[in-house]
Amino acid sequence: MEAAAAAAEAHHHHHLHGCLAVRAPVPRCSLGGGGGGAAAMGGSSDEASCGSPRWIGKSLSCVCIKRKGAYERICMNLTPVQEERLQRLKHRMKVYFDPSRRDHQEALKALWHATYPDQELQGLISEQWKDMGWQGRDPSTDFRGAGFISLENLLFFAKTFSASFQRLLKKQCGNRATWEYPFAVAGVNITFMIMQMLDLQSKDEWAFDLLYCVAFVVMDKQWLDKNASYMDFNEILKSTRTQLERELLLDDVMRIEDMPSYSLLC
């Protein structure tokens, strides 16, 4: 199983007339579209939906609306603070994981220690990483789809919601499949899914990281509810995205913390 080598450069950003306009990868909008890949296990995502105009003004923004059967471009004004946050987030998404960088090495070590505080890591290349759900001895090869931010997301989850993180890592709840999803690689796929779903348009870095944690617990709940196994992962990821989008469109959801599924975190 491999995460596809789809990179953030598939998303093109332009400033037009004081508004932020974004070219969404899938589906193609009426003002042009671009190709995009998916970091999905065992396949690729062949469909994605644009957001709803009701996302405007919330902690997350959208870039396309469906009107009379066609997707049309919209743009929105950002405050200077929102623009600064957006630029920081866009920068984070362009950073590839580089195993030769000391800060990237330290982040990987920090993930290990947050995950297994009582186990000494033998090395950045070790059979131990397979226990976390990486595909091989070298976890750096699994970041191709979503880059360094996917490691940051895993580390944020491990430190911020450690109980939920450990519960999902250890597959402690429900009747688990014989062939389970690999935890760490699933995390990379979830990062990529959110990058596509929001089209890089989270106006708040905290919102992006928090939505990642919500998405992970929602994915695991869907996995259990549908008695899924390894080969079902792509379908589970799609249904997870559908549920997240549905919750984000609820009238009383103004922050990630307002989403019904946020209560799954502990």
C-alpha positions, 0 to 999 in steps of 0.5 A, a space after each residue: 500500500 502506498 500513498 500517492 505522490 501527489 503534491 501541493 503544487 497541484 493547487 494554484 492560488 491567485 489574488 484577484 481584485 482584493 479577493 482570494 480566488 483558488 483553483 480547486 483541483 476536483 471538480 473543475 470549476 467554471 473558471 478553470 480547473 487543475 489536476 490533483 492526486 490523492 494520498 489514498 491507500 490502494 487507490 486514488 480519490 476520483 471525486 471531491 466536492 466543493 464547499 457550500 457558501 454557508 462555510 463563508 464567515 466560519 472558521 473555514 472557507 470555501 471556494 466553489 458553489 454549486 449553482 444550477 448544476 455547475 460549479 462557479 468561482 467565488 472569492 472572499 475578502 480576508 482580514 490582514 490577520 486571516 491573510 497572515 494565517 493563510 499564508 503560514 498555513 500555505 507555507 506549511 503545506 509546501 514543505 516536503 519531509 526532508 530526512 536530512 533536516 535536523 528539525 524534521 528528524 527531531 519532529 519524527 523523534 518527538 512523534 515516537 516519544 509522544 506515542 511510545 513514551 516508555 520505549 526507546 527508539 533505536 533509530 530513525 530507520 528501524 523495524 519499530 516504526 512498523 508498530 506505529 503503522 508505517 509501511 516499512 523501516 523508514 517512515 520518511 518514505 510515507 510522507 510523499 503524499 502530504 509532506 511535513 504537515 502530515 507529521 505535524 498533524 500526527 504529533 499535534 493529535 498525539 500531544 493534544 488528544 493523547 487518549 484518543 490518539 492511543 485508543 485509535 493507535 492500539 485499536 482498543 474499541 469495537 470489533 476490529 477487522 483481521 486486516 486493519 488500516 495502518 495507523 500512521 499511513 492512515 494519518 497521512 491520508 487524512 491530512 491529504 483529504 483535508 487539504 483537498 476538502 478545504 482546498 488549502 483554505 483554512 483561515 486558522 492553523 488551529 482549525 486545520 489541525 483540530 479538524 485533522 483530529 476530528 477526522 481521524 476519530 470519525 474515520 475510525 468510528 465509520 470503520 467500526 460501524 461498517 465492519 470495514 477491512 483494509 480494502 475498504 479504506 478508500 470508501 471509508 475515507 470518502 464517507 468520512 469526508 461526507 460526514 465532515 462536510 455535512 457537519 460543517 454546514 450545520 447552522 450552529 457550527 461556527 467553530 470546529 469545536 461545535 461539530 457534533 463529532 468533536 465530542 468523540 475526542 478525549 
